[in-house]
C-alpha cells in the first residue's frame, strides 16, 4: 500500500499534463499544418535590419539588398544542419528559376560553410554570417528557416524547417506569388 501511495503524486502530475496536452494533440492531428506552423510577428512588417559579416569572397549580404525591388528569399542555414542539406536542391531549383536568395550562415565555422557550398553548389546571390544576433531579431527558432520578402522589404511569409518539394508548392511558391502581386 505504501508503494502505491509513493507513486500517487507522479500519477497525478502525469494525468494533469496529459489533460493539458491532449486537446493540442487532437487539434494537430486534425490539422497537420498547425503542427508545423510557428507564428511570426514579422509577417506584413519590414524585414529586420541586418548586420552580418561577409562569408569569404562571396558577394556580401547587405541590409539594402532586402529593401531592393523584386521578390527575394532570406534563408538561414548552417553546414552542420542535416535538414539544410536536404533542402539545398530546392534552393538550387529556385535559383535556376531566377529567384534571388540571400543566405545567412548561422553559428558556423567559415571553412565548414565554404566546404558545404563547394560540395552542394551555391544558390545564394549574397551571403553573410551570423553569430546569433540577427537570428534573434528575425525570430529564428532553428535552421533552416526561410523568409519571403516582397519588393518593398516587407516579410510575406516565414517558413521554419527544410523546404521539400511539397512545401515548395504548398508554402513557398504561393508566398512568392503573393509578393509579386503586391508589386515593388
C-alpha positions, 0 to 999 in steps of 0.5 A: 500500500505504501508503494502505491501511495509513493507513486500517487503524486507522479500519477497525478502530475502525469494525468494533469499534463496529459489533460493539458496536452491532449486537446493540442494533440487532437487539434494537430492531428486534425490539422497537420499544418498547425503542427508545423506552423510557428507564428511570426510577428514579422509577417506584413512588417519590414524585414529586420535590419541586418548586420552580418559579416561577409562569408569569404569572397562571396558577394556580401549580404547587405541590409539594402539588398532586402529593401531592393525591388523584386521578390527575394528569399532570406534563408538561414542555414548552417553546414552542420544542419542535416535538414539544410542539406536536404533542402539545398536542391530546392534552393538550387531549383529556385535559383535556376528559376531566377529567384534571388536568395540571400543566405545567412550562415548561422553559428558556423565555422567559415571553412565548414560553410565554404566546404558545404557550398563547394560540395552542394553548389551555391544558390545564394546571390549574397551571403553573410554570417551570423553569430546569433544576433540577427537570428534573434531579431528575425525570430529564428527558432532553428535552421533552416528557416526561410523568409519571403520578402516582397519588393518593398522589404516587407516579410510575406511569409516565414517558413521554419524547417527544410523546404521539400518539394511539397512545401515548395508548392504548398508554402513557398511558391504561393508566398512568392506569388503573393509578393509579386502581386503586391508589386515593388 
